Amino acid sequence: MQSINNKNILPWQTKQWRLLWEAKKNNRLPHALLFTGALGLGKMRFAEEFSAALLCDSPVAEENACGTCHACGLVRAKSHPDLILVVPDETGQVIKIDQIRSVVSASNETAMQGGYRIIIINPAHAMNQYAANALLKTLEETTPKTLFILMSEQNLRLPLTIKSRCQKIAFQKPIRQIALTWLRSQLASSEIDVELLLNIAEGAPLQALALVEKGVLNLRQTIYHGLSELSQGKADPLHLAVQWQEHDMVVLFNLLLNWLRDLLRLQLTKQQAALVNYDYQAVFLNLTQKLSRKNLLHYLTLVQERYANMLNLQNLNRQLLLEELLIGWRSIYA
């Protein structure tokens, strides 16, 4: 199999890179791409590298941005006039129709540098209905050498009319050994349990790195200690809610859901489960002896519902939500 020349492409992205560059060389590059796959697989990194190579004045071996030309300097400074990034104004918000109208207008103009004009929409599923409708007609009648790259971890939320006008490029989680080898090469400390880290990140290497940068491993210990203490009646749920409300709620929910799913795995498999949090197996075994499967499933359903509700709310009362969840957790052991 032919190797690729771009050394900035992650080890699990070579298939996608080769596919797109073959299309480029044969003048078959589509006008719209949809990058799908879990968070933390490097889709945005890939899109930026691919865009840089397309816009480069002197590409190396036809598929590698030189890194030194004027165009590469503009890309690096995030000021290239023909590379447009569309994101929500604030994290967790929608992409509005005015944002899409602006790039639609730009897409109808000739590229300022005479080459490609590339528009990256991330995440595409954040477009509201009006924004998606505004984009649709442009995807049907795209100006030559205009490339739309839509990014999504939740492509089921995208309208079928949008998806049908894009070529889907799927990014899969890498083989575990490849992910572990890459992670070890990126981490400064050899004391981190890389196997555990990748488990918590659900096999997504860049997400694993982000967890380290955010101090999630330390937060995990704090959260799981609190849950264990609550189950034994040694902690106050209201006090814990005050302490925990300062943390990222998405991270908190993911840690709680991992905890609950590990407990359920143990109950279902009689200690034969491959746990995400394998270092807490003894704690989990003790907890499952005092916890009915019915109560665990009921509580897991509650947490999943509150998580879904939280993702759709803008003005969230964190303390009240955490109080409900923590009181609920303690009550199933009462």
N, C-alpha and C positions, 0 to 999 in steps of 0.2 A: 504494500500500500504506500502511495506517495506521501512523503512527509510534507509538513507545511513549514514555511520560512519564518512566520511571525512567532517570535519567542514570548510575546506578551499574552498569547492565548493560553488559557488555563488547560491543563491536561485532558479534561473531560469535554472540551469544546472543539476539538480538532475536526470532528465529523461535520459539525455545523459550519465551521470556517471553510472547509474544503468545498462543501456544497455551494455556498454562496459565491466563492471566488471562481468556481467553475462556471456558474451562471453568469458572473460578470465577464469573464473572458470570452464567453460565447454569446455575449449580448442578449442574455436571457434573464437578466436580473429583473424581478418583478417591481412594480411601482409601490407595493405595500407589503410589509412583512409583519407578522405577528409572532413575537417571541413569548413562548409560554414555558412554565416550569416553576418550581417552588422558589420561595424567597431564599436568597443566599447561594445561588448557583452561578452568579456572575453574569447575568443577562445584560445588565446595564454596562458593565465593564466591556463585555463583548461588543455591544452596540457602539460604544465610544471608540473602541479600537477599529472596528469595521468602518465607521464614519471617517476616522482619521486617515485610514488607508485610501478610502475613496477620494478624499479631498486633497491628499498630498500632491505637491507639485512634482516630486521626484521619487515615486514609490520604489522600494527595493524589492527586486525579484517579483515585481508586479503585485505583491500582496502585503507589503510591509511598509507602513509609513516611515519616511526617512528620519523624522524627528528633528530635522534641522532647517527645513525650508520655511518660507514665510507662512504658508498655510498651516504647517504643523505648529508653528509658534502661536498662531491665532487659536487653533484648536486647544492647545495646552493652556492658553490664557482664558479659555472659554469665551472668546470674543469673535469667533469666525462668523461672518455674516450669513453664511450658507449652512450653518449648523444650528438648528433651532430646537430647544428643549422646552417641552410643555409639561408642567407639573402643577399640582394643586397649589394655591396661594399659601396654604398652611397644611401641615401633615394631617392626614385623615379627612380633609375636606374634598369637595368635588372639583372637577375641572369644568369651568363654566363656558357657556356658549361664546362669550366675548373672546376668551382665549383661543378657541377654535376658529372663530371668524378671522382673528388676526393672522393665524398661520395659513388659513385657506387663502387669504389675500396674498400672502407672501409666496405661496406655492404657485400662484398664477403668474408670477413674475420670473424673468430670466435670472438665473443665479448670478450674483454679483461678481464672483470669481470665474465665471465662465464654465464651471464644471457641474457637479451635482449640487442640488439643494436637498438637504436631509432634515427631516422633521421627526424628532423622537417624542412620543407621548407616553409618559410614565407616571402612574399606571393607567393604562387605557380604560380599565374598568371603573376608574374614578370619574369618567365623563358622565354628566347627567344626560337625561334623554335628549334635551335640546342641543347639547354639544355634540352628541353622537349623530343626531340627525343632520347637523350642520356639516359634519365631516363626511357623511355618506356620499353626497353628490360629488365631492372632490375626489374621493377614492374611485368613483366610477369614471371620471374624466380627468385623470392626472396629467399635468404638463410633463413633457419628456424630460428625463434626467432629474425628476423630482422623486425622492424616495421617502416614504413614510415608514417609520419603525414603531410599532405599537408594542408595549411591554405589559404583561399581565401575569400575576400569580393566580388570578381568579377569572380565567377567560370564560367561564360559564355565565358570568355576569355581563359579558359583552353581547350586544344584539347580534343575532345571526346574520343580519344584513351587513354588518361591519366585518364579521369573521369571514364571510363568504368572499369578500373582496381582497383578502390578504392571503399571502402564502404563509402557512404556519410553520414555524421553526421551533421544534420542541427541544427543551434542555432537560436532560434527565439527571438524577442524582448519580454521582460517580460510584464506581465499584468501591467498596469500603476501603480496601487496601490502598487504592490510589488516593482516596480522600485523606486517609491517615498519613500517608507519606508526605503529601503536600502540606498538610496542617503542621506536621513536625518541622518542616522546612521554614515555616512562617512564624513560629512561636519562639520568642526570645528565651522563655523559661522551659527547662526540661522537666520541671517538677509538676507541670500540669498533666492531669490524666486525660490524654488525648482521646482515648476510647470513650470515656464518659462524656467529654465535651462534644464529640460528634453525635453521641446518643441524644443529648439534650437538644442539639441543633437539628435533629431528625435527618441526619445524613447530609446536610448542606454545609460545605466547608466554609464559605464566606460568612454564613450566619454564625458558625462556630467561632470564627475570629471576632465577630461583632460582640458575641457574648463575653469574650475575654475582655475586650475593650470597655464594655459597660459594667464590668465587675459582677456579672450574673452568677458566677460560681459562688462567690461570697454571699450574695443575696439569697441564693438557693439554700445555703446552710441556715441562714436566719429564718427564712420562711418555713422550712421543714422542721426546724427546732420548735418554732411556734405552733405548728400544727400538731406535733407530737405532744407538746405540753398541754395544748387545749384538750386533746383526747383523754388526757389523764386528769383533767380538772385542775391543772397547775398554772393556768394562765387565764387572763381576763380578755375575752374577745373584743370588748370595747377599747381596751388599752392597746391591743395589737392593731386594731383598725386605725387608730390615731397614728401609730408608728408607720404602718405600711402605706398609708395614703400618699406619702411623698414619692413613692416608687412608680416606675412605668407600669401602668395597669395591664397593658398587653403582656409584658414579661411576667407579671404576677399571675395572670390567668393561665398562661402557658405552663408555668411551674406547678400551679395547683392542679391543672388537668393532667400533667405528667404523673404527679403524685397519685391521683385517683385512678388513673388507668393502670398504673403498676399494681395498685391494690387489687383491682379487678382481675388483672392477669393472674395474680397469685391465687385468688379465690377460684378461678376457673380451671387452672392447670395443676393445682395441688403441688405448688412449689417448683414446678418445672419451667416456669416462664422465663423468657429472656427479658429481664427488666431494663428499662431505660436507666433508672437510678439504682444500679446494682449494689452500690455501696450502702444503701439503706435497706437491704433485704431483711436483716434481722429486725429492724423497726417495723417493716411492713408485715412480717410474719406475726409479730406480737399484736399489731393492730387488727389483722384479719380474724384473729381468734375471738375478738370482742365485737365484730361488726357483721351484721347480716348483709347478704348480697342484695336483698330488697332495698334496704336503707342506702347502701352504697350506690346502687343504680339510680335511686330517686335523687340522691344528692348530686351525682354526676350530671344527671339531666338538668337539674336546677342551675348548676354552674355553667353548663353549655348554653342554656337559654340566656342567662345574665351576660355571658360573654358576647353572644350575638347582639343582644340589646345594646350593650356598651359600645360596640363598634358603630352603631347607627346613631348614637347620641352625641351631641356637641357639648351641652352643658351638663356634665355628669357630677353628681354628688358622690365623690369617691368614698367618703367616710361612711355614708349610709349603706352603700353597696357592700363595702367590706364588712361592716357590722352584720348585715344580713347573712353573708357567706360564712363568717367565722362563728356566729351564733348557731347557724345551721349545722356546721361541722361538729361543734361541741355537743349539740342536742342529740345527734345520732349515737353518741356514746353515753348519754345520761342514763 
